[in-house]
Amino acid sequence: MNLVPAIGELNADRSNHRYGAFKPSNEQYGQCNFQVDFKAKRAFIDPSIRGDVARIYFYIVIPTILKCRKMMSTWDKVDPVDEWEKKKIKLLKDNNK
């Protein structure tokens, strides 16, 4: 559930910075709607994938990140499971039989 394709530069720049709730600008990485505030140690992601990220956190690490649980719960509700996630879950279940 937690393995998703990612652009290496964005993944490296995000590092282990916490996510922020503001909408990112697309000035930092061209057409990618992603932003890293290195000084504040925050990464800002496109609202259309926030629910995906929240559900990955719930699946794997939510007990260790209680500080952002409220934000992740909000993201999960605002960005519900889409068709790609449903397909991914089905593929994972089918491959684990």
N, C-alpha and C positions, 0 to 999 in steps of 0.2 A: 504493500500500500504506500510505502514512503519513497519508493524509487520512481523518480520522474525525470524525463530529459531536462537538462538545464544548460544554458549557455555558460561556458566555463568562466569567462571574465566576470559575469554577474554573480555567479556562485562564489567565486573567490573574493570579490569585493564585499559581498554580503557577509562573508565570513561567519562569525557567530554573533553578529549584531542582532539585537531584538528587532522585531517588526514594529513599525509605527502605523498609526491610524490615518495619517494624512494621505491625500491623493498624490501620487508621484507626478513629477514632470517627466517629459520624454526628452529633455535636453541633454541629460548626462550620458545616455546610451543610445543615441539616435532614435530609431522608431520604437524601441522597447519602452514601455510605460513602467519604468523601474527607476528607483533613485536610492542612493546611499548617502546618508549624512554621516561622514566619517567622524566629525567632531562630536556629534551627539550619539554616535554608535547605534544608529537606527537605519533600517531598510524599509522603503515604502514600495508596495506592490500594487498592481492594477486591481481595482475592486472586483473585476470579473473572475479573479482566481483566488480571492481571499478565502472563500468558503473551502476551496480545495486544500489550501494551506492549513486552515483551521482543523479540518477533518484529519489531515495527516498528523498534526500535533495531538489531537484527541487520541488517535490510534497508538501513538508511540510515546510521547513525552509529556503529556499534560500533567501528570503528577509532579513533575519536576519544574514546571513553569507556572505555578499558581499566580504569579504576578500578572500574567497576560491572559488568564483564563476568561475573564469577562469580555475582553476584546475578541478572543477567538470564538466565544459563544455567539457574539453578535455577528461576526463574519459568517459563521456557519448558517445563521438564520437569514441573513441578507443575501447571501449567494448560495442558494440551495444546490443540491446534487444535480448535475447536468447529464446530458446523454453520454458524453465521453466517460464520465466517472462511472455511470451505470455499466457501460461496456467494459471498462477496466476491471471493475469488481467481478463481473461475470467471467471474464477471461481468467482472472486470478483464481476464482473458485473452480472453474473447469480444469485448470492446469494442476490444481492441488488434489484432484480426486484420485 
